[in-house]
Amino acid sequence: MDQQLNIGQFYKDLEMEKPVSNIEALFEAVESYATATYQLTKLHIQANVSLIVAKGITQLSLFCTILFSIMAFNIGIALWLGDLLGKIYYGFFILMGFYLLIALFLHFWLKDYLKNVIRNRMNNLYLKK
């Protein structure tokens, strides 16, 4: 009879281990899934950051090139206008007044439009998947 109790207890212990081992297997599967998801998210973020940095560097270099070209062109126009008017600095003053009028126009009439365009482009750049 004592041996029957031991065998019966063995089967009870065996049955109790199955749910525990299933739960452990479930926890291991969830842990591996979480780790894989974390690694995939890290790679996705890294890809997006590198894309944004690459676009930023490209656009910055293009912007600097265009800016220096426009500056050289404006200096040439200012010198030419100054030569026509008899004093070199007159050309610079006329050009400064022209750009001041453009800045005032952009500030008062196109401020909201430009703000929305810039906001939408930034959102598209950062939220692009």
Residue pairs with C-beta under 8 A, 6 or more apart in sequence:
48 128
52 125
52 126
55 125
74 95
77 91
77 95
78 88
78 91
78 92
78 94
78 95
79 88
79 91
80 91
81 90
81 91
81 94
81 95
82 88
82 89
82 90
82 91
82 92
83 91
84 91
85 91
85 94
106 114
